[in-house]
Amino acid sequence: MNYEQARFNMIEQQIRPWEVLDNQILSLLAVVKREDFVPLAHKALAFVDMEIPLTSDLQKNPGQCMLAPKVEARILQDLAVQKHEKVLEIGTGSGYMAALLAHRGQQVITIEIDSALAETARDNLQKAGIYNAEVRTGDGAAKLAQSVSGSDPLRGPFDVIVLSGSVVEVPPALLSLLKVGGRLSAIVGTEPVMRATLITRVAEDAWRTTQAWDTVAPQLLNFPEPSKFIF
């Protein structure tokens, strides 16, 4: 397989048409080798417009996948990460998004609930020569709850927060971890309707929310859902 040609086709045929036009993002996608973050069994699918499974037991772990390339690229463009910024990612997967974020920012802390995947991500990042991304094994939702209680295991605040998966709603506790001027990206909603949501903390007690595009992604584990009961 000609990986360079496949990478070029991915960028020109999938990502540009999805309104990802930032040349720095497009150049980064050409440099970071996506195929090195894909499980060996699915390497031929590295540049296909689809989610790629990261575990063999999809019934047990349906959310353990790489997001489609155009979704990752659009999130990265929306966030506009700067070189001095500290980033938190929840949902490491194979480490590919962490690698992209690490190229853009100063420091990345990324959390993965599956211990085997977390170890794989560490290996992938090391092989890619990326040393400013720290992979932590744990439940992102639980660590968030601990931060609210005052122990702050996440060592916030952050300039950028990325949820690499979907949530029914963005927990307020996550917003409290943003610096003023910080941005949070999440895919919010339930199937079949989800919106890519970008929340910016514009002041100490004020946030601005935009929802510019639609997509669908597997849910992150253990994040709370609003009650469906109406009294």
MDAnalysis code that builds the backbone (N, CA, C; Angstrom):
import MDAnalysis as mda
import numpy as np

u = mda.Universe.empty(693, n_residues=231, atom_resindex=np.repeat(np.arange(231), 3), trajectory=True)
u.add_TopologyAttr("name", ["N", "CA", "C"] * 231)
u.add_TopologyAttr("resid", np.arange(1, 232))
u.add_TopologyAttr("resname", ["MET", "ASN", "TYR", "GLU", "GLN", "ALA", "ARG", "PHE", "ASN", "MET", "ILE", "GLU", "GLN", "GLN", "ILE", "ARG", "PRO", "TRP", "GLU", "VAL", "LEU", "ASP", "ASN", "GLN", "ILE", "LEU", "SER", "LEU", "LEU", "ALA", "VAL", "VAL", "LYS", "ARG", "GLU", "ASP", "PHE", "VAL", "PRO", "LEU", "ALA", "HIS", "LYS", "ALA", "LEU", "ALA", "PHE", "VAL", "ASP", "MET", "GLU", "ILE", "PRO", "LEU", "THR", "SER", "ASP", "LEU", "GLN", "LYS", "ASN", "PRO", "GLY", "GLN", "CYS", "MET", "LEU", "ALA", "PRO", "LYS", "VAL", "GLU", "ALA", "ARG", "ILE", "LEU", "GLN", "ASP", "LEU", "ALA", "VAL", "GLN", "LYS", "HIS", "GLU", "LYS", "VAL", "LEU", "GLU", "ILE", "GLY", "THR", "GLY", "SER", "GLY", "TYR", "MET", "ALA", "ALA", "LEU", "LEU", "ALA", "HIS", "ARG", "GLY", "GLN", "GLN", "VAL", "ILE", "THR", "ILE", "GLU", "ILE", "ASP", "SER", "ALA", "LEU", "ALA", "GLU", "THR", "ALA", "ARG", "ASP", "ASN", "LEU", "GLN", "LYS", "ALA", "GLY", "ILE", "TYR", "ASN", "ALA", "GLU", "VAL", "ARG", "THR", "GLY", "ASP", "GLY", "ALA", "ALA", "LYS", "LEU", "ALA", "GLN", "SER", "VAL", "SER", "GLY", "SER", "ASP", "PRO", "LEU", "ARG", "GLY", "PRO", "PHE", "ASP", "VAL", "ILE", "VAL", "LEU", "SER", "GLY", "SER", "VAL", "VAL", "GLU", "VAL", "PRO", "PRO", "ALA", "LEU", "LEU", "SER", "LEU", "LEU", "LYS", "VAL", "GLY", "GLY", "ARG", "LEU", "SER", "ALA", "ILE", "VAL", "GLY", "THR", "GLU", "PRO", "VAL", "MET", "ARG", "ALA", "THR", "LEU", "ILE", "THR", "ARG", "VAL", "ALA", "GLU", "ASP", "ALA", "TRP", "ARG", "THR", "THR", "GLN", "ALA", "TRP", "ASP", "THR", "VAL", "ALA", "PRO", "GLN", "LEU", "LEU", "ASN", "PHE", "PRO", "GLU", "PRO", "SER", "LYS", "PHE", "ILE", "PHE"])
u.atoms.positions = np.array([
    [0.839, -1.198, 0.000],
    [0.000, 0.000, 0.000],
    [0.874, 1.249, 0.000],
    [0.538, 2.217, -0.835],
    [1.264, 3.477, -0.893],
    [0.669, 4.424, 0.148],
    [1.288, 4.467, 1.336],
    [0.729, 5.252, 2.438],
    [0.725, 6.744, 2.114],
    [1.758, 7.225, 1.446],
    [1.832, 8.664, 1.162],
    [0.725, 9.088, 0.199],
    [0.450, 8.265, -0.788],
    [-0.634, 8.586, -1.710],
    [-1.983, 8.528, -1.001],
    [-2.138, 7.495, -0.139],
    [-3.390, 7.360, 0.617],
    [-3.584, 8.541, 1.561],
    [-2.506, 9.016, 2.165],
    [-2.582, 10.171, 3.072],
    [-2.974, 11.433, 2.281],
    [-2.358, 11.606, 1.124],
    [-2.687, 12.744, 0.268],
    [-4.158, 12.711, -0.123],
    [-4.641, 11.538, -0.522],
    [-6.042, 11.406, -0.918],
    [-6.982, 11.706, 0.247],
    [-6.612, 11.245, 1.452],
    [-7.418, 11.516, 2.640],
    [-7.568, 13.022, 2.848],
    [-6.455, 13.725, 2.760],
    [-6.478, 15.174, 2.992],
    [-7.274, 15.895, 1.916],
    [-7.056, 15.539, 0.658],
    [-7.667, 16.278, -0.442],
    [-9.117, 15.882, -0.701],
    [-9.466, 14.618, -0.456],
    [-10.800, 14.142, -0.822],
    [-11.773, 14.080, 0.353],
    [-11.247, 13.979, 1.592],
    [-12.118, 13.907, 2.764],
    [-12.065, 15.191, 3.596],
    [-10.853, 15.653, 3.878],
    [-10.677, 16.681, 4.896],
    [-10.893, 18.085, 4.338],
    [-10.289, 18.413, 3.210],
    [-10.535, 19.734, 2.609],
    [-12.022, 19.955, 2.312],
    [-12.721, 18.981, 1.705],
    [-14.147, 19.209, 1.426],
    [-14.996, 19.395, 2.685],
    [-14.449, 19.029, 3.850],
    [-15.177, 19.219, 5.111],
    [-14.799, 20.545, 5.759],
    [-14.364, 21.476, 4.932],
    [-14.070, 22.846, 5.340],
    [-12.900, 22.952, 6.314],
    [-11.985, 22.015, 6.238],
    [-10.724, 22.151, 6.976],
    [-9.728, 22.748, 5.992],
    [-9.483, 24.050, 6.127],
    [-8.687, 24.792, 5.147],
    [-7.459, 25.452, 5.762],
    [-7.248, 25.247, 7.076],
    [-6.079, 25.791, 7.762],
    [-4.833, 25.041, 7.275],
    [-3.941, 25.753, 6.621],
    [-2.772, 25.099, 6.030],
    [-1.865, 24.452, 7.070],
    [-1.817, 25.038, 8.261],
    [-0.988, 24.437, 9.317],
    [-1.563, 23.084, 9.751],
    [-2.889, 22.987, 9.830],
    [-3.527, 21.717, 10.173],
    [-3.299, 20.697, 9.065],
    [-3.488, 21.101, 7.833],
    [-3.305, 20.185, 6.705],
    [-1.859, 19.691, 6.628],
    [-0.918, 20.585, 6.882],
    [0.497, 20.178, 6.875],
    [0.790, 19.195, 7.999],
    [0.193, 19.432, 9.169],
    [0.400, 18.537, 10.306],
    [-0.142, 17.140, 10.003],
    [-1.314, 17.078, 9.373],
    [-1.901, 15.782, 9.017],
    [-1.031, 15.029, 8.020],
    [-0.268, 15.760, 7.242],
    [0.636, 15.125, 6.286],
    [1.893, 14.599, 6.954],
    [2.221, 15.151, 8.121],
    [3.467, 14.784, 8.812],
    [3.257, 13.664, 9.838],
    [2.202, 13.763, 10.656],
    [1.949, 12.752, 11.695],
    [1.366, 11.511, 11.028],
    [2.034, 10.402, 11.171],
    [1.690, 9.190, 10.417],
    [0.532, 8.452, 11.100],
    [-0.659, 8.681, 10.584],
    [-1.868, 8.098, 11.180],
    [-1.797, 6.576, 11.214],
    [-1.187, 5.979, 10.194],
    [-1.133, 4.513, 10.110],
    [-0.367, 3.897, 11.272],
    [0.534, 4.671, 11.900],
    [1.303, 4.148, 13.029],
    [0.486, 4.106, 14.324],
    [-0.703, 4.699, 14.303],
    [-1.576, 4.709, 15.481],
    [-2.793, 3.790, 15.293],
    [-2.819, 3.067, 14.188],
    [-3.934, 2.165, 13.870],
    [-3.526, 0.731, 14.205],
    [-4.417, -0.065, 14.832],
    [-4.079, -1.469, 15.101],
    [-3.673, -2.184, 13.816],
    [-2.717, -3.088, 13.943],
    [-2.166, -3.786, 12.779],
    [-3.254, -4.421, 11.925],
    [-4.274, -4.989, 12.565],
    [-5.335, -5.679, 11.831],
    [-6.130, -4.728, 10.939],
    [-6.089, -3.426, 11.236],
    [-6.890, -2.455, 10.487],
    [-6.028, -1.429, 9.765],
    [-4.745, -1.721, 9.602],
    [-3.822, -0.729, 9.036],
    [-4.248, -0.263, 7.645],
    [-4.845, -1.169, 6.882],
    [-5.278, -0.817, 5.528],
    [-6.416, 0.203, 5.546],
    [-7.065, 0.380, 6.706],
    [-8.190, 1.309, 6.829],
    [-7.765, 2.657, 7.405],
    [-6.468, 2.865, 7.576],
    [-5.978, 4.045, 8.298],
    [-6.491, 5.358, 7.716],
    [-6.721, 5.416, 6.406],
    [-7.082, 6.684, 5.769],
    [-8.512, 6.680, 5.231],
    [-9.291, 5.684, 5.628],
    [-10.669, 5.568, 5.167],
    [-11.570, 6.465, 6.007],
    [-12.626, 6.976, 5.400],
    [-13.575, 7.866, 6.074],
    [-14.506, 7.047, 6.965],
    [-13.989, 6.624, 8.114],
    [-14.752, 5.775, 9.030],
    [-14.085, 5.785, 10.399],
    [-14.828, 5.323, 11.428],
    [-14.243, 5.083, 12.740],
    [-13.541, 3.729, 12.711],
    [-12.365, 3.651, 13.326],
    [-11.571, 2.420, 13.295],
    [-11.583, 1.782, 14.678],
    [-12.021, 0.522, 14.780],
    [-12.040, -0.153, 16.089],
    [-10.635, -0.282, 16.669],
    [-10.532, -0.096, 17.982],
    [-9.252, -0.222, 18.666],
    [-9.182, -1.448, 19.564],
    [-10.313, -2.108, 19.777],
    [-10.329, -3.338, 20.567],
    [-11.066, -4.410, 19.778],
    [-10.814, -5.668, 20.116],
    [-11.464, -6.772, 19.404],
    [-12.883, -7.016, 19.892],
    [-13.177, -6.598, 21.130],
    [-14.500, -6.832, 21.711],
    [-15.342, -5.559, 21.625],
    [-15.929, -5.332, 20.432],
    [-16.694, -4.108, 20.235],
    [-18.031, -4.132, 20.968],
    [-18.536, -5.339, 21.279],
    [-19.780, -5.396, 22.043],
    [-19.558, -4.915, 23.467],
    [-18.414, -5.259, 24.033],
    [-18.085, -4.844, 25.396],
    [-17.618, -3.395, 25.431],
    [-16.836, -2.992, 24.421],
    [-16.274, -1.643, 24.391],
    [-16.587, -0.968, 23.058],
    [-17.859, -0.646, 22.787],
    [-18.223, -0.092, 21.481],
    [-17.626, 1.279, 21.213],
    [-17.255, 1.983, 22.261],
    [-16.728, 3.321, 22.081],
    [-15.234, 3.399, 21.857],
    [-14.541, 2.272, 21.918],
    [-13.092, 2.273, 21.773],
    [-12.728, 2.272, 20.299],
    [-12.617, 3.460, 19.733],
    [-12.318, 3.572, 18.317],
    [-11.613, 4.894, 18.040],
    [-10.965, 4.968, 16.881],
    [-10.450, 6.235, 16.377],
    [-11.580, 6.927, 15.636],
    [-11.753, 8.207, 15.877],
    [-12.756, 8.959, 15.136],
    [-12.335, 9.077, 13.670],
    [-13.295, 9.345, 12.802],
    [-13.004, 9.508, 11.383],
    [-12.006, 10.650, 11.190],
    [-11.111, 10.548, 10.198],
    [-10.075, 11.574, 10.007],
    [-10.631, 12.982, 9.862],
    [-11.734, 13.154, 9.144],
    [-12.261, 14.499, 8.923],
    [-12.810, 15.108, 10.218],
    [-13.324, 14.260, 11.117],
    [-13.828, 14.745, 12.400],
    [-12.666, 15.225, 13.267],
    [-11.602, 14.420, 13.335],
    [-10.419, 14.821, 14.109],
    [-9.848, 16.136, 13.581],
    [-9.763, 16.248, 12.267],
    [-9.179, 17.442, 11.656],
    [-10.031, 18.681, 11.927],
    [-11.350, 18.527, 11.846],
    [-12.240, 19.678, 12.062],
    [-12.181, 20.143, 13.520],
    [-12.119, 19.188, 14.458],
    [-11.980, 19.537, 15.874],
    [-10.682, 20.316, 16.096],
    [-9.608, 19.822, 15.500],
    [-8.303, 20.464, 15.663],
    [-8.330, 21.892, 15.108],
    [-8.972, 22.068, 13.973],
    [-9.072, 23.410, 13.382],
    [-9.912, 24.329, 14.268],
    [-11.030, 23.819, 14.787],
    [-11.907, 24.642, 15.637],
    [-11.175, 25.139, 16.886],
    [-10.320, 24.285, 17.459],
    [-9.675, 24.619, 18.730],
    [-8.540, 25.627, 18.581],
    [-7.897, 25.651, 17.411],
    [-6.811, 26.609, 17.161],
    [-5.801, 26.629, 18.308],
    [-5.263, 25.463, 18.644],
    [-4.314, 25.333, 19.757],
    [-3.031, 26.111, 19.445],
    [-2.529, 26.826, 20.466],
    [-1.310, 27.624, 20.320],
    [-0.143, 26.958, 21.063],
    [1.072, 27.343, 20.666],
    [2.282, 26.672, 21.160],
    [2.461, 26.768, 22.682],
    [1.909, 27.784, 23.319],
    [2.112, 27.974, 24.755],
    [1.025, 27.297, 25.589],
    [0.073, 26.599, 24.968],
    [-1.121, 26.169, 25.671],
    [-1.039, 24.750, 26.233],
    [-1.719, 24.582, 27.367],
    [-1.812, 23.309, 28.070],
    [-3.154, 22.661, 27.731],
    [-3.106, 21.383, 27.352],
    [-4.272, 20.704, 26.801],
    [-4.630, 19.480, 27.636],
    [-5.930, 19.278, 27.845],
    [-6.453, 18.059, 28.456],
    [-7.310, 17.341, 27.424],
    [-7.040, 16.057, 27.227],
    [-7.882, 15.215, 26.373],
    [-8.457, 14.090, 27.216],
    [-9.738, 13.810, 27.051],
    [-10.362, 12.645, 27.682],
    [-10.773, 11.685, 26.576],
    [-10.208, 10.480, 26.639],
    [-10.444, 9.474, 25.609],
    [-9.259, 9.355, 24.678],
    [-8.129, 8.845, 25.189],
    [-6.871, 8.795, 24.436],
    [-6.954, 7.893, 23.219],
    [-7.607, 6.726, 23.383],
    [-7.596, 5.745, 22.299],
    [-6.185, 5.290, 21.993],
    [-5.797, 5.369, 20.736],
    [-4.461, 4.918, 20.324],
    [-3.419, 6.014, 20.448],
    [-3.842, 7.234, 20.784],
    [-2.892, 8.324, 20.969],
    [-2.747, 9.261, 19.781],
    [-3.512, 9.037, 18.710],
    [-3.327, 9.855, 17.505],
    [-3.708, 11.314, 17.734],
    [-4.873, 11.559, 18.319],
    [-5.271, 12.948, 18.574],
    [-4.318, 13.612, 19.554],
    [-3.849, 12.869, 20.548],
    [-2.863, 13.418, 21.483],
    [-1.590, 13.830, 20.744],
    [-1.211, 13.035, 19.748],
    [-0.025, 13.370, 18.960],
    [-0.227, 14.675, 18.198],
    [-1.393, 14.833, 17.583],
    [-1.691, 16.071, 16.859],
    [-1.703, 17.267, 17.806],
    [-2.349, 17.098, 18.961],
    [-2.424, 18.177, 19.943],
    [-1.038, 18.538, 20.481],
    [-0.196, 17.533, 20.670],
    [1.149, 17.766, 21.196],
    [1.996, 18.572, 20.219],
    [1.796, 18.358, 18.930],
    [2.507, 19.156, 17.930],
    [2.065, 20.622, 17.971],
    [0.811, 20.841, 18.354],
    [0.264, 22.194, 18.349],
    [0.507, 22.937, 19.665],
    [0.427, 22.216, 20.804],
    [0.486, 22.851, 22.112],
    [1.791, 22.616, 22.842],
    [1.838, 23.128, 24.070],
    [3.043, 22.981, 24.893],
    [3.045, 21.659, 25.657],
    [1.890, 21.307, 26.243],
    [1.788, 20.104, 27.067],
    [0.394, 19.498, 26.898],
    [0.346, 18.168, 26.807],
    [-0.926, 17.457, 26.696],
    [-1.012, 16.422, 27.807],
    [-2.113, 16.453, 28.555],
    [-2.452, 15.375, 29.483],
    [-3.658, 14.667, 28.891],
    [-3.536, 13.367, 28.670],
    [-4.609, 12.624, 28.026],
    [-4.951, 11.394, 28.865],
    [-6.251, 11.133, 29.022],
    [-6.731, 10.108, 29.949],
    [-7.447, 9.008, 29.182],
    [-7.089, 7.764, 29.467],
    [-7.708, 6.601, 28.818],
    [-8.159, 5.599, 29.877],
    [-9.425, 5.196, 29.807],
    [-10.008, 4.316, 30.810],
    [-9.547, 2.867, 30.646],
    [-9.190, 2.475, 29.428],
    [-8.761, 1.101, 29.145],
    [-7.244, 1.012, 29.319],
    [-6.788, 0.213, 30.276],
    [-5.359, 0.178, 30.605],
    [-4.510, -0.337, 29.447],
    [-5.030, -1.316, 28.701],
    [-4.267, -1.848, 27.566],
    [-4.120, -0.790, 26.475],
    [-5.193, -0.070, 26.215],
    [-5.124, 0.998, 25.216],
    [-4.193, 2.115, 25.664],
    [-4.228, 2.438, 26.948],
    [-3.346, 3.484, 27.471],
    [-1.883, 3.111, 27.248],
    [-1.545, 1.853, 27.486],
    [-0.167, 1.395, 27.274],
    [0.202, 1.445, 25.797],
    [-0.739, 1.062, 24.931],
    [-0.507, 1.142, 23.489],
    [-0.264, 2.585, 23.067],
    [-1.079, 3.499, 23.598],
    [-0.922, 4.915, 23.249],
    [0.445, 5.439, 23.679],
    [0.895, 5.052, 24.874],
    [2.221, 5.480, 25.331],
    [3.304, 5.002, 24.355],
    [3.203, 3.745, 23.937],
    [4.184, 3.191, 22.996],
    [4.126, 3.932, 21.659],
    [2.922, 4.178, 21.177],
    [2.765, 4.867, 19.894],
    [3.365, 6.263, 19.927],
    [3.116, 6.979, 21.014],
    [3.638, 8.339, 21.137],
    [5.162, 8.349, 21.252],
    [5.682, 7.394, 21.994],
    [7.139, 7.306, 22.140],
    [7.794, 7.000, 20.794],
    [7.209, 6.047, 20.057],
    [7.766, 5.692, 18.741],
    [7.692, 6.862, 17.776],
    [6.678, 7.725, 17.965],
    [6.535, 8.894, 17.097],
    [7.416, 10.054, 17.545],
    [8.167, 9.866, 18.632],
    [9.067, 10.904, 19.114],
    [8.360, 12.068, 19.783],
    [7.211, 11.782, 20.403],
    [6.421, 12.829, 21.062],
    [6.550, 12.666, 22.566],
    [7.124, 13.659, 23.232],
    [7.424, 13.546, 24.660],
    [6.714, 14.604, 25.509],
    [5.892, 15.427, 24.898],
    [5.143, 16.421, 25.671],
    [3.673, 16.027, 25.824],
    [3.390, 14.728, 25.661],
    [2.044, 14.196, 25.893],
    [2.138, 13.095, 26.947],
    [1.423, 13.282, 28.048],
    [1.419, 12.320, 29.153],
    [0.109, 11.537, 29.143],
    [0.209, 10.204, 28.988],
    [-0.976, 9.345, 28.997],
    [-1.212, 8.840, 30.411],
    [-2.414, 9.088, 30.920],
    [-2.780, 8.593, 32.245],
    [-3.886, 7.555, 32.102],
    [-3.761, 6.490, 32.861],
    [-4.802, 5.468, 32.874],
    [-5.824, 5.808, 33.942],
    [-7.095, 5.832, 33.573],
    [-8.118, 6.126, 34.566],
    [-9.436, 6.511, 33.925],
    [-10.409, 6.690, 34.770],
    [-11.753, 7.077, 34.378],
    [-11.825, 8.604, 34.373],
    [-11.944, 9.186, 33.188],
    [-11.960, 10.640, 33.084],
    [-13.090, 11.273, 33.865],
    [-14.262, 10.631, 33.858],
    [-15.405, 11.168, 34.594],
    [-15.131, 11.163, 36.093],
    [-14.495, 10.095, 36.594],
    [-14.183, 10.006, 38.024],
    [-13.125, 11.041, 38.418],
    [-12.110, 11.220, 37.568],
    [-11.077, 12.220, 37.863],
    [-11.662, 13.620, 37.878],
    [-12.642, 13.831, 37.013],
    [-13.313, 15.121, 36.998],
    [-14.052, 15.367, 38.306],
    [-14.724, 14.326, 38.802],
    [-15.444, 14.441, 40.076],
    [-14.472, 14.750, 41.214],
    [-13.287, 14.146, 41.175],
    [-12.280, 14.407, 42.205],
    [-11.800, 15.853, 42.129],
    [-11.686, 16.374, 40.906],
    [-11.259, 17.764, 40.752],
    [-12.270, 18.712, 41.370],
    [-13.554, 18.376, 41.207],
    [-14.616, 19.199, 41.787],
    [-14.527, 19.206, 43.310],
    [-14.129, 18.055, 43.892],
    [-14.047, 17.943, 45.344],
    [-12.850, 18.691, 45.921],
    [-11.948, 19.129, 45.047],
    [-10.836, 19.958, 45.508],
    [-9.472, 19.306, 45.413],
    [-9.407, 17.995, 45.110],
    [-8.103, 17.333, 45.052],
    [-7.388, 17.583, 43.729],
    [-8.138, 17.922, 42.678],
    [-7.607, 18.278, 41.361],
    [-6.524, 17.318, 40.859],
    [-6.879, 16.044, 40.583],
    [-5.895, 15.121, 40.030],
    [-5.514, 15.449, 38.598],
    [-6.271, 16.343, 37.956],
    [-6.002, 16.682, 36.565],
    [-4.996, 17.828, 36.422],
    [-4.686, 18.482, 37.539],
    [-3.716, 19.588, 37.541],
    [-4.119, 20.697, 36.563],
    [-5.376, 21.132, 36.660],
    [-5.847, 22.241, 35.845],
    [-5.367, 23.571, 36.417],
    [-5.772, 24.688, 35.854],
    [-6.697, 24.784, 34.718],
    [-5.992, 24.566, 33.377],
    [-6.799, 24.509, 32.311],
    [-6.292, 24.211, 30.977],
    [-6.705, 25.294, 29.989],
    [-5.878, 25.443, 28.959],
    [-6.230, 26.338, 27.859],
    [-7.197, 25.667, 26.892],
    [-7.057, 24.349, 26.761],
    [-7.850, 23.585, 25.800],
    [-8.263, 22.265, 26.427],
    [-9.527, 21.891, 26.246],
    [-10.017, 20.575, 26.672],
    [-10.705, 19.923, 25.472],
    [-10.369, 18.660, 25.222],
    [-10.928, 17.915, 24.100],
    [-11.566, 16.634, 24.627],
    [-12.816, 16.406, 24.270],
    [-13.452, 15.123, 24.545],
    [-13.434, 14.323, 23.252],
    [-12.643, 13.262, 23.211],
    [-12.526, 12.445, 21.998],
    [-13.581, 11.344, 22.023],
    [-14.807, 11.771, 21.929],
    [-15.987, 10.921, 22.018],
    [-17.151, 11.832, 22.333],
    [-18.338, 11.273, 22.467],
    [-19.507, 12.121, 22.676],
    [-19.997, 12.056, 24.117],
    [-20.735, 13.090, 24.507],
    [-21.416, 13.154, 25.802],
    [-22.825, 13.699, 25.546],
    [-23.743, 13.331, 26.425],
    [-25.107, 13.833, 26.277],
    [-25.162, 15.316, 26.610],
    [-24.380, 15.727, 27.604],
    [-24.224, 17.142, 27.923],
    [-22.831, 17.357, 28.494],
    [-22.333, 18.565, 28.390],
    [-21.003, 18.881, 28.909],
    [-21.115, 19.139, 30.411],
    [-20.385, 18.372, 31.236],
    [-20.454, 18.599, 32.684],
    [-19.930, 19.992, 33.053],
    [-20.648, 20.724, 33.887],
    [-20.172, 22.046, 34.318],
    [-18.779, 22.002, 34.947],
    [-18.456, 20.874, 35.581],
    [-17.144, 20.756, 36.222],
    [-16.015, 20.851, 35.203],
    [-16.267, 20.376, 33.991],
    [-15.239, 20.493, 32.949],
    [-15.012, 21.955, 32.588],
    [-16.099, 22.704, 32.497],
    [-15.983, 24.117, 32.145],
    [-15.192, 24.884, 33.200],
    [-15.304, 24.440, 34.452],
    [-14.584, 25.129, 35.526],
    [-13.075, 24.927, 35.425],
    [-12.642, 23.922, 34.639],
    [-11.215, 23.666, 34.469],
    [-10.591, 24.499, 33.353],
    [-11.427, 25.258, 32.639],
    [-10.909, 26.111, 31.567],
    [-10.386, 27.429, 32.123],
    [-9.265, 27.872, 31.588],
    [-8.805, 29.227, 31.845],
    [-9.711, 30.212, 31.105],
    [-9.709, 31.450, 31.528],
    [-10.382, 32.485, 30.745],
    [-9.680, 32.574, 29.385],
    [-10.456, 32.502, 28.336],
    [-9.901, 32.431, 26.988],
    [-9.735, 31.000, 26.489],
    [-9.937, 30.027, 27.385],
    [-9.795, 28.625, 27.029],
    [-10.987, 28.107, 26.239],
    [-10.750, 27.002, 25.494],
    [-11.785, 26.414, 24.648],
    [-11.960, 24.939, 24.974],
    [-13.214, 24.499, 24.902],
    [-13.534, 23.077, 25.086],
    [-14.268, 22.581, 23.851],
    [-13.839, 21.432, 23.328],
    [-14.505, 20.809, 22.185],
    [-15.127, 19.495, 22.627],
    [-16.415, 19.319, 22.299],
    [-17.114, 18.073, 22.615],
    [-18.171, 17.820, 21.556],
    [-18.455, 16.557, 21.321],
    [-19.573, 16.159, 20.464],
    [-20.735, 15.857, 21.402],
    [-21.809, 16.631, 21.295],
    [-22.857, 16.632, 22.310],
    [-24.189, 16.194, 21.706],
    [-24.869, 15.288, 22.439],
    [-26.194, 14.850, 22.021],
    [-26.329, 13.343, 22.083],
    [-27.388, 12.844, 21.488],
    [-27.627, 11.406, 21.391],
    [-27.954, 11.080, 19.940],
    [-27.660, 9.835, 19.556],
    [-27.960, 9.443, 18.181],
    [-29.458, 9.544, 17.920],
    [-29.849, 9.993, 16.748],
    [-29.026, 10.289, 15.566],
    [-28.594, 11.751, 15.446],
    [-28.824, 12.552, 16.494],
    [-28.523, 13.988, 16.394],
    [-27.445, 14.368, 17.405],
    [-26.264, 14.707, 16.923],
    [-25.191, 15.212, 17.763],
    [-24.584, 16.428, 17.086],
    [-24.120, 17.371, 17.910],
    [-23.515, 18.597, 17.380],
    [-22.102, 18.741, 17.918],
    [-21.202, 19.120, 17.023],
    [-19.857, 19.484, 17.457],
    [-19.959, 20.817, 18.182],
    [-19.573, 20.833, 19.442],
    [-19.803, 21.981, 20.309],
    [-18.470, 22.568, 20.768],
    [-18.323, 23.864, 20.566],
    [-17.117, 24.570, 21.004],
    [-17.537, 25.611, 22.031],
    [-17.002, 25.467, 23.249],
    [-17.335, 26.374, 24.344],
    [-16.083, 27.160, 24.722],
    [-16.193, 28.485, 24.725],
    [-15.078, 29.363, 25.075],
    [-15.400, 30.084, 26.379],
    [-14.458, 30.066, 27.313],
    [-14.646, 30.807, 28.561],
    [-14.213, 32.245, 28.313],
    [-15.187, 33.139, 28.188],
    [-14.891, 34.524, 27.815],
    [-14.639, 35.419, 29.020],
    [-15.062, 34.977, 30.205],
    [-14.809, 35.706, 31.455],
    [-14.903, 34.697, 32.591],
    [-14.621, 35.140, 33.803],
    [-14.604, 34.214, 34.942],
    [-15.913, 33.444, 35.070],
    [-17.031, 34.101, 34.829],
    [-18.339, 33.449, 34.964],
    [-19.155, 33.540, 33.684],
    [-18.503, 33.509, 32.546],
    [-19.230, 33.619, 31.281],
    [-18.597, 32.731, 30.216],
    [-19.453, 32.057, 29.452],
    [-19.002, 31.160, 28.405],
    [-19.761, 31.460, 27.112],
    [-19.120, 31.239, 25.978],
    [-19.771, 31.379, 24.672],
    [-19.775, 30.014, 23.978],
    [-20.933, 29.592, 23.485],
    [-21.078, 28.277, 22.865],
    [-21.440, 28.420, 21.396],
    [-20.727, 27.675, 20.540],
    [-21.078, 27.594, 19.123],
    [-21.203, 26.125, 18.737],
    [-22.141, 25.846, 17.836],
    [-22.348, 24.478, 17.322],
    [-22.409, 24.571, 15.803],
    [-21.248, 24.424, 15.176],
    [-21.122, 24.752, 13.754],
    [-21.393, 23.575, 12.821],
    [-21.310, 22.350, 13.309],
    [-21.468, 21.217, 12.401],
    [-21.971, 19.993, 13.143],
    [-22.541, 19.079, 12.394],
    [-23.127, 17.849, 12.939],
    [-22.218, 16.660, 12.668],
    [-22.231, 15.726, 13.594],
    [-21.538, 14.458, 13.400],
    [-22.087, 13.482, 14.425],
    [-21.577, 12.252, 14.433],
    [-21.968, 11.251, 15.424],
    [-20.701, 10.562, 15.896],
    [-20.611, 10.295, 17.203],
    [-19.441, 9.607, 17.756],
    [-19.877, 8.735, 18.927],
    [-19.145, 7.651, 19.211],
    [-19.457, 6.806, 20.370],
    [-19.344, 7.599, 21.667],
    [-20.154, 7.219, 22.637],
    [-20.159, 7.920, 23.916],
    [-18.942, 7.578, 24.758],
    [-18.431, 8.578, 25.454],
    [-17.408, 8.341, 26.469],
    [-18.048, 7.639, 27.671],
    [-17.315, 6.717, 28.257],
    [-17.868, 5.925, 29.349],
    [-18.018, 6.742, 30.621],
    [-19.132, 6.495, 31.318],
    [-19.368, 6.950, 32.700],
    [-19.652, 8.436, 32.850],
    [-19.806, 9.153, 31.750],
    [-20.223, 10.551, 31.882],
    [-21.722, 10.587, 32.140],
    [-22.173, 11.470, 33.033],
    [-23.587, 11.455, 33.454],
    [-24.518, 11.834, 32.309],
    [-25.728, 11.257, 32.365],
    [-26.781, 11.580, 31.422],
    [-27.931, 12.232, 32.167],
    [-28.559, 13.223, 31.565],
    [-29.720, 13.837, 32.200],
    [-30.844, 12.820, 32.335],
    [-31.667, 12.982, 33.346],
    [-32.812, 12.094, 33.527],
    [-33.777, 12.214, 32.362],
    [-34.280, 11.057, 31.903],
    [-35.244, 11.049, 30.808],
    [-36.679, 11.152, 31.333],
    [-36.848, 11.118, 32.648],
    [-38.200, 11.170, 33.228],
    [-38.672, 12.611, 33.334],
    [-39.927, 12.845, 32.996],
    [-40.518, 14.161, 33.105],
    [-41.725, 14.052, 34.050],
    [-41.727, 14.858, 35.094],
    [-42.813, 14.807, 36.081],
    [-43.769, 15.971, 35.840],
])
